[in-house]
Structure formats: structure tokens, C-alpha cells
């Protein structure tokens, strides 16, 4: 074989390997959500949904647990994820900073209440909490950012005490006297807290009302596939595939509704101004 033929053969093999490499890279997609649960619980929550998305895509859609908030931030910024389910502050951030598009969201909205004890005569407004302690979930939890945004002056702010593992733990820490006030999701405060506990508290401030959590998708995926996935997620079969997700985050409705970008306008500011930078 002469040098010319050897060169052509070498170039052909190289081209084939390149195409195979590209196809292999494109044969896997990534679904993620904030690190609010363990990797094992994440698989339980999102596994059946990603299995159905894999069927629609004709390629594996793999659930990826981000590990921690730092890695979640890093990979969101790098565009690693193809499907993301999370809160309105991150949804809006991706609309503003990346090529993500909306698919569906949970019905209803999100709001948070700032409370203290009924018999606390010193604290009656949020301004009374300057330099005092507030029990919150770790930032960038939406409730924490919502209350943080109530205090734009950095020299006149409360002290935010981060409590892990949910609002029940926040309440326990507050009840134990670790803080002067606490932040709860309004629906948790009204529907999940025992009447006796709720009646012992007074609401001193309420956050702005925000659009509920949603699923976004990378523009790398074709518009036709995006439309097909949206229709699936809105169907009864889609609700069944997302049962564990819906049962955790939307027990009352057990379904998705169509999401649009304009619903989330301005809500990225909660991320842009978050406590530990973004």
C-alpha cells in the first residue's frame, strides 16, 4: 500500500472514531435536582421518571446526584445537565444565563413566613430582628434567600442560623431557644404544623409569592423532543412515572402543569443576591 493510500486509510479511521465518539457522548443525558436528599433517596424520587425519559429520548437519561451545593452550582454553570428539577430562583437563573427552556412545573406557588413566639413582645416586625438570630434552612434554600432579601442593608441584618434536614428540625431548634425567630414554608406552617404549635406563634413577615418548582431542559435537545416530553409529563402516564416526585412536592394535586418563562421573570434575583455568592 502506497503512502497516499495509507494516509487516506488513516484519515478514514480517524473520522470513524470521531463520529463514534460523538455518538457515544450524545447517547447519554443527565437529570438532576438540588442535593436536598441523599443519592439513594434521589434515585427513589427520580428513577422512574428518568426511565421513561430514557424511553422517549431513545438513549439513557441518567439521574445524577450533585453531591453538594458547591458541585450543583459548578455543574449548573457549566451546562452539564440536560434536565433539571428545582425551585423558581434556579429556574429563572437558567432562563437568564443559559439556553434552558421550560417544560412543566408544579401547580400553585411558593411563599414563606417569618415567625416568632406569640408572647414575645419585643419582636413584632422584621426590623426588630436586626442583629437577632433567625433559624433557617441552609442557603441557597429558597425560604432562606427570600427572608435574606428582606434585609438588603448588609450592616442591618439578622444572624442566620442554618439548621439542616427540614422545617421540623428548624422548628425544634427554634423551640429549644436557639433563635429568636424562624422561617417556614407557608404551606408547612398552615398544613403540617400541629395546631397547638402554630397557635403559639405569630407571623411577623411574609415573603413575596413565587412560582412553584419546575423542570427545565437544555436547548441541545430538539424542539420536537421537548414538545413530546412536555406532553408526556402532562399525561396520566407521566404523572405515574413522576409519582414519587409529585408525592413529595405536590401531594394535593399529583400532577404537572405547563410552565412558561415569563412566570419566572425577576425571580433569578434571589440567586444573584444570595448570601454566599453565585
N, C-alpha and C positions, 0 to 999 in steps of 0.2 A: 504493500500500500504506500503510495507516494505521500510526501509531506502535506500536499494540498488536501488529499482525502482524509488524512489523519486529523488535520486541523478542523475540517468540516464535521467529522465524526465527534470530535471533542466538543465543538460548539453545540452540536445537536444534543449530546448527552447532558451538557450543562444546562441547556434550555429546558429539557425534560425535567431535570432535577429541580429547577427553579419553579416550574409550573406545579410540580408535585408538592413542593414546599409551601407554595402559596395556597393551594387547595387544602393542604393539611391544616395550615394556620386558620383558614376560614371555616374549617369543619367543626369548630367548637366555639360556643358563645358562653358568656358569663352573666349570671344573675346574682345580684347581691342585695343586701339590706343592711342598715346600721347594726353595729355589734351590740344589740340590746339583749341578746341571748347567747348561749354557748353555741359552738359549731354544731354539736349534736342536736340541740333544740332547733337550730336554724334549718337543718336537713328535714326535721319533722314538720316544721312550719311551711317550708317552701318546696320540699322534694316532689310532691305530687304535681304541683304546678309546673315545675321545670321539666318534669317528664312529659307533660302534654305540650309544652312549648317546644321541646325537642322533636316531638312528632310533627308539629306544624312546620318547623324550620327544616326538617329533613337532616338535622345534624344535632349533636348533643348540646343542650343548654345546661351548663353546669352551675349549680349553686356554689358560690364561693363566700366563705365567711371571712370578713376583712381582718379579723384578729383583734384589732383595737381601733379607737377613733383616729389615731395618728395615721395608720395604714389606710383606713377608709378615706380620709382626706386625700392622701397621696394618690390613691388609685382613681378616685373621682376626678381629680385634676388631670391625671394622665390620660383619661378616656379609656381605661382598661375595661370597664363594664359595659355590657350591651343592654341589660335590663336592670333597672334599679327600683326598688320599692322603699320609699321613705317619706318624711314629713315635708310640709309645704316650703319650709325655708331652704331645704336642699333641692327640691323640685324646681323652685323659682331660680335658684342659683345656676342650675344646669341649663335652664332655658336662656339665661343671660350670658353665660360664659362658655357654653359648649353647643354642639349641634343636636342636643337631645330633643325629642318630641314627646308629647303626652299620649298615653294610651287610655287608661281608666283611673278612677280614684274611688275612694270610699265615700258613701253618701254623708251628708251633714258637714259640720265644721268643727273646728277646734278652738277652745278658749280655756284660759287658766285663771284661777282665783288665788289671791294673796290673802291669807287669813291669820288671825291671832286669837287668843283666848277672849271669850266674852267679858270676863271680869278684869281684863287689862285696860285700865282707864288711861294709861299713858299713851298707848298706841291706838290711834283712830283713823289715821290716813297714812298713805305710803311715805310721806315726808317724815313722819315720826319714826321711820325705820332707818334713817341715815345713821350710820356707824353702829347699828344693831345687827344681830345675826338673823339670817333667813335660811331655813333648811330647804334645800333644793336637790333635784337630781343632777348628776354631773353634767356640765356643759360638754357638748352642744345640744343637750336636751332642749326641745322647743319651749317648754314651760319656763326653764331657767333663762333662756335668751329673751323670752317675752317679758319677764319681770326685769331682767337686766336693762332692757330698752326703756323701762320706765324711769331710769336714773341716768340720763345722758351726761350729767356733770360728774366726771371721774373723781373729783375731790369731795363729792357729796353723795356717797353711795353706802348701801348696807354692806355687811360682810356675808358673803355667800358661803354657806357650809354644805359641801357636797355629800349627799347620802346615797349610797348605791342600792340597787335591787328593788326599785319600785316605790310607788306612793305609800304603800303600807309601812315601809321602812322609814320613809320621810315622816309620816305621822308619829311613828314610835319614837323617833329621835326628838321631834318637837314636843311630844307629850312628856318625855323624860327631862325636858328643860334645857336641851342643847341649843335651842334657838328661841328667838322672840316671836317669830312668825314662820309660816311655811307656805309652799306653793303646791297646788294640786290642779290636775285637770278638772275642769268644771263638772264634767260628766261623772268623774270619780267621786268628787265631793258630794254631788246630788244623789247618785245612784248606788255607789259602792260603799260609802262610809255609813256606819251604823248611825241611826237617828240620834242616839244619846251623845255620840262623839260630835256629830255635826251641830247639834244644838248648843254645844259648849263653845262653839267658835263663831267669830264674826268676820265677814268678808270686808276687807278694807280697800281692795282694788281688784279690778278685773282687766285682763289683757284685751288687746284687740282681737276680734274674731277672725280666724284664719281658715283657709280652705283645708279640707281633710287630706290625709295621706294619699299618694298616688303612685302609679307605675309609669316610669318613663323609659324610652327606648332610643338607642343610638340611631342617627341618620344613616349609619353604614348599612342598616337593614332596609330593604326596598320599601317603597310606599305601599306596594301591593301586599307584602307580608305584614306590614304594620296594620293595614286595614283588616286583614284576615285574623290577626291576633286579637285586635280590638273586638271584633265580632264574636270571637270565641270566648273572650273573657266576660262579655256581656250575656252570654248564653247560660242556660242551666248547667250544661256540661262544664263550662268554665267555672261556675260557682262551686261545683262539686270538686274540681281539681284544686281550687283555692280554698277549700273548706277550712283547713287548719289556720290559714292566714286570716280569713274572714271571721272565724270563730274567736280568734284572739283580739282582733282590732275592730270588728264591726258586728258584734253579736246580735244586735237588734235587727239588722237588715239582711245580713248574709248575702250581699251582692255588691257588684261594682256598678258605677255609672260612668258615662263618657267624661273624659277630662279635657280641658282646653287651656291653652297658655294664658289667656287673659284673666282666668280665675286666680292666677298666682302672681299677678303683677305687684311688684313692690315688696313681696314677702322675702326676697333674697336679702334685703337689708338686714334681716335678723342674723344672717350668716356673715355678711360683710362687716358687721359691727360686733361680732361675738367676742366673748371675754378673752379667749386665748388666741385670737387671730385666725385668719383664714386665707 
